[in-house]
Amino acid sequence: MNNILVTGGNGQLGSELKEIARNYQDYNFLFTDVKALDITNHTDVKEFIEINNINGIINCAAYTAVDKAESEPELADAINHLAVANFAKISKKLSIKLIHISTDYVFDGKNHKPYDEKDKPNPKSVYGQTKLNGEIALKKINPENAIIIRTSWIYSKFGNNFVKTMLGLAEDRDEISVVSDQIGSPTNAADLAKVILTILPKIKNNNVELFHYSNEGSCSWYDYAVAIYKMRGKKIKIKPINTSGYETKAERPMYSVLKKTKITEMYKLNIPQWKTSLLKSLILD
């Protein structure tokens, strides 16, 4: 039996993994949150992994409060960077498979075509920088059978996300404003969870491999909101605004569409279009 540690077990991706875990009988999943396992406590993490005979780690835990990270850089770095380095060291020492989840926010958003794994990162926020620092540390320590999956604009029936925010606003407003000049790809966490468990037994590499994954296609946040309301039959006026008209503490990439050729070819994946997955999610919700 393979004992798999899933950190961030109550987050969007962790919850989706929990939802489908019963379909994977060859694995015994141990889902943890910060109360069960504080990943910034490196000693506790090492002991947990050894006591539970862990031979696979899926690190979904992250500090994801993008704006708040600007005023809490040390905490963001402890979770997004130093904890990842610790997982890498343990994985290398104990020969444990490691899947680490990263983000499109490692890019500055100045591209005009989808980012592939060879494009140079240049984060514009503390969140993006700490996530990149985690990637760099993992690559430097370089445990065998370790991969990084960058993803973008995650949503799920679990947790807080853009889809839920939009639906919530529609309950008590007739008009909202949504940014129309930031372009990316919404990603259904349920789709990503299935991909992770599909490729987990197939991982076999000497050096850390980097992959991009999101649903196919792209849109602005405005387009995304329009699709959500249309699929739910909500009548609400949506006003498109530029990023300059919506101030935030952290700078977001203006364009962060990810190219998925590498992961689709290596693992023979068929990635759904973002609208297809969104409709499926809204129907099942």
Residue pairs with C-beta under 8 A, 6 or more apart in sequence:
1 26
1 27
1 28
2 26
2 27
2 28
2 55
2 56
3 27
3 28
3 30
3 52
3 53
3 54
3 55
3 56
4 27
4 28
4 29
4 30
4 54
4 55
4 56
4 57
4 58
4 200
5 30
5 32
5 48
5 49
5 52
5 54
5 56
5 57
5 58
6 14
6 17
6 18
6 29
6 30
6 31
6 32
6 57
6 58
6 60
7 14
7 32
7 37
7 39
7 57
7 58
7 59
7 60
7 61
8 14
8 33
8 59
8 60
8 61
8 62
9 15
9 17
9 18
9 31
9 32
9 33
9 36
9 60
10 31
10 33
10 158
10 159
11 60
11 61
11 62
11 158
11 159
12 154
12 155
12 156
12 158
12 159
12 161
12 189
13 60
13 101
13 154
13 156
13 189
13 192
13 193
14 31
14 33
14 60
14 61
15 156
15 158
15 159
15 189
16 156
16 158
16 189
16 190
16 192
16 193
17 29
17 31
17 58
17 60
17 193
17 196
17 197
18 29
18 31
19 190
19 193
20 190
20 193
20 194
20 197
21 27
21 29
21 31
21 197
24 197
26 201
27 56
27 197
27 200
30 52
30 54
32 48
34 61
37 44
37 45
37 48
38 44
39 45
39 59
39 61
39 79
39 83
39 86
39 87
40 78
40 79
40 82
40 83
42 82
42 83
42 86
45 83
45 86
45 87
45 90
46 86
46 90
48 54
49 57
49 90
49 94
49 96
50 94
54 94
54 96
55 94
55 95
55 96
55 97
56 96
56 97
56 98
56 99
56 200
57 87
57 91
57 96
57 97
57 98
57 99
58 99
58 101
58 196
58 200
59 83
59 84
59 87
59 98
59 99
59 100
59 101
60 101
61 79
61 83
62 79
62 80
62 101
62 103
62 131
63 69
63 72
63 75
63 76
63 79
63 80
63 127
63 130
64 127
65 72
65 127
66 105
66 125
66 127
66 248
66 250
66 252
67 248
67 249
67 250
68 249
69 75
69 76
69 125
69 126
69 127
69 130
69 250
70 125
70 126
70 249
70 250
71 249
73 126
73 130
76 126
76 127
76 130
77 130
77 133
79 130
80 127
80 130
80 131
80 133
80 134
81 130
81 131
81 133
81 134
81 137
82 137
83 134
84 100
84 134
84 135
84 137
84 138
85 134
85 137
85 138
85 141
87 98
87 100
87 138
88 98
88 137
88 138
88 141
88 142
88 143
88 146
89 141
89 143
90 96
91 97
91 98
91 143
91 145
91 146
92 141
92 142
92 143
92 144
95 143
95 144
95 145
96 143
96 145
97 145
97 146
97 200
97 203
98 138
98 143
98 145
98 146
98 147
99 146
99 147
99 149
99 196
99 200
99 203
100 134
100 135
100 138
100 146
100 147
100 148
100 149
101 148
101 149
101 151
102 131
102 132
102 134
102 135
102 148
102 149
102 150
102 151
103 127
103 128
103 131
103 150
103 151
103 152
104 115
104 150
104 151
104 152
104 153
104 184
104 214
104 253
104 256
104 258
105 123
105 124
105 125
105 127
105 128
105 131
105 252
105 253
105 256
106 121
106 122
106 123
106 128
106 131
106 132
106 135
106 150
107 115
107 119
107 121
107 122
107 123
107 128
107 253
107 256
108 122
108 123
108 124
108 253
109 124
109 182
109 252
109 253
109 254
109 255
109 256
110 122
110 254
110 255
111 119
111 255
111 257
112 255
113 257
113 259
114 218
114 257
114 258
114 259
115 212
115 256
115 257
115 258
115 259
116 212
116 259
116 261
116 262
117 210
117 211
117 212
117 259
117 262
121 128
121 132
121 135
123 129
123 131
123 132
124 250
124 251
124 252
124 253
125 250
125 251
125 252
126 250
127 250
128 253
135 148
135 210
138 146
138 148
138 208
139 148
139 208
139 210
142 207
142 208
143 208
144 205
144 206
145 203
145 204
145 205
146 205
146 208
146 209
147 199
147 203
147 205
147 208
147 209
147 210
147 211
148 208
148 209
148 210
148 211
149 192
149 195
149 196
149 211
149 212
149 213
149 263
150 210
150 211
150 212
150 213
150 258
151 187
151 192
151 212
151 213
151 214
151 258
152 184
152 185
152 186
152 187
152 214
152 256
152 257
152 258
153 162
153 184
153 185
153 186
153 187
153 214
153 224
154 161
154 187
154 189
154 192
155 161
155 162
155 163
155 164
155 186
155 187
155 188
155 189
155 278
155 281
156 188
156 189
156 190
156 281
157 190
157 281
157 284
157 285
158 189
162 186
162 221
162 224
162 225
163 228
163 278
163 281
163 282
166 176
166 178
166 224
166 225
166 228
166 229
167 228
167 232
167 234
169 176
169 236
170 176
170 229
170 232
170 234
170 236
173 236
174 236
174 237
175 236
175 237
175 238
175 239
176 225
176 236
176 237
176 238
176 239
177 238
177 239
177 240
177 241
177 245
177 246
178 221
178 222
178 224
178 225
178 238
178 239
178 240
178 241
179 220
179 221
179 222
179 240
179 241
179 242
179 243
179 246
180 220
180 221
180 222
180 223
180 240
180 241
180 242
181 220
181 242
181 243
181 254
182 220
182 221
182 243
182 252
182 253
182 254
182 255
182 256
183 218
183 219
183 220
183 254
183 255
183 256
183 257
184 214
184 218
184 219
184 253
184 255
184 256
184 257
185 214
185 215
185 216
185 217
185 218
185 219
185 256
185 257
185 258
185 274
186 214
186 215
186 219
186 224
186 274
186 277
186 278
187 213
187 214
187 215
187 274
188 215
188 272
188 274
188 277
188 278
188 280
188 281
190 277
190 281
191 215
191 271
191 272
191 277
192 213
195 213
195 263
195 267
195 269
198 267
198 269
199 263
199 267
202 267
211 262
211 263
211 266
212 258
212 259
212 260
212 262
212 263
213 258
213 260
213 263
213 271
214 257
214 258
214 260
214 271
214 274
215 271
215 272
215 273
215 274
215 276
215 277
216 260
216 271
216 272
216 273
216 274
217 273
217 274
217 275
218 257
218 274
219 227
219 274
220 240
222 238
222 240
225 238
226 238
227 275
227 278
228 234
228 278
228 282
229 235
229 236
229 238
231 278
231 279
231 282
232 282
243 252
243 254
260 269
260 271
263 269
264 270
264 271
272 280
